[in-house]
Amino acid sequence: MRDSIEKSIVSTISDLNNDGLVDDITMKNIETLCIPEVKEYSPENIISIRKKLKLSQAALANLFNISASTVQKWEQGNKKPTGASRKLLDVVERKGLAALI
C-alpha cells in the first residue's frame, strides 16, 4: 500500500512540476523521499555487480573510495556494506558506472 501512495505522490508532484507549479529541486526532493529503502547486498550480489561492471575488487574499491580489503570482506560475507557504500552499490546496479563517472 505504501508503494502505491508513494507513486501517487510522485505522480502528482510530477504533474505540478510539468505545469510549472513545483520547481525541479522540490521535485527531486520528493522523488528522493519516496524512493524505497536501499536493499541489503549479499556477497553473491556484490560479486555479480562487480563482474557485470567488469571491475576488479581494487577498481570497485577505488571507485567507492574504500579499501580493496573491504570489498574482499563484503564478498566473503565477513562484512556488509552500509551507508554510502550500500547506496553506491544500488546506484551502479540500477544505472551502471556512468552514474558515478
N, C-alpha and C positions, 0 to 999 in steps of 0.2 A: 504494500500500500504506500509506504514512504517513497518508493521509487516513482510511482505514478504521480504523487504530489510534487516531487522534485521536478519531474519532467514538465508538469503543468506550469510550475512557477517559471522555469527556464523558458518555456514556450511563450508565456505571457510577457515576460520581460523582453524577450527577443522581438516580439511584435511591437512593443513600445519603443525599443531601440530602432527598429526599422522605420518607425513613424517619426523618429527624432525626439521622442519624449523622454528617453533614457539615454545617457551618454555611454560611450564604449567602455569606459573604465568601470562604471556601475555594472554594465552587462557582464564583463569579465569577472567582477567580484561575485556576482550572483552565480555564475557558472561554477566558479571555484568552490563556493559554499555548498553547492548542490551535487558536486562530484562525490560518489560514494567513497568510503574509506579505502585506502590502498590495501590490496590483499597482502598476505604474507607469502614469502617465497621459500619454497623447499630447495634443498640442494640440487635436485633434478631440474627444477625451473630455472635456476641460476645458470647451470651448465648449458641448458638448452638455449637460453637467451644469448649467452656469451658465444656459443658456437654459431648461432644464427647470424650474429653480427660479425662473425669471423675474427674474433679478438682472442688474444692470449689472456691469461689471468693478469699478467703485468699490464697489458694495454687497457683492460677494463678498469683495473685499479687506478691507473694514471688518469683515465677519463673521469673517474669519480673522486679523484684526489684522496685516495686512501692507499694503504699498503697492499702489496700483492699477497702478503700472508693473510690479510683479512679476507680477500676473495677466496683464497685457498680454504680458509676455515669455514666460510659460507658453504663452499662446495662439498666439504667433508661433513657438514652438519654440526660442527663444533661451535658455531656462532651463527646468529641470524642477523640479516640486515635490518636496520632500524632507521627511523627519522629520514633524513635527506637521502641516504643511500637507497632506502626502500622506495622512496618517491622517484628517484632517478631510474631505478630498475623498471618501475611502472611506465615511466615516460619512454624509455628506449624500447621496451617491449611493445608498446602501442604505436609509437611514432618513428622508431628507428634512430640511428645515430644522428641524422640530420637535425633532430630536435635539440641536440646538445652542441653541435658544432657550428 
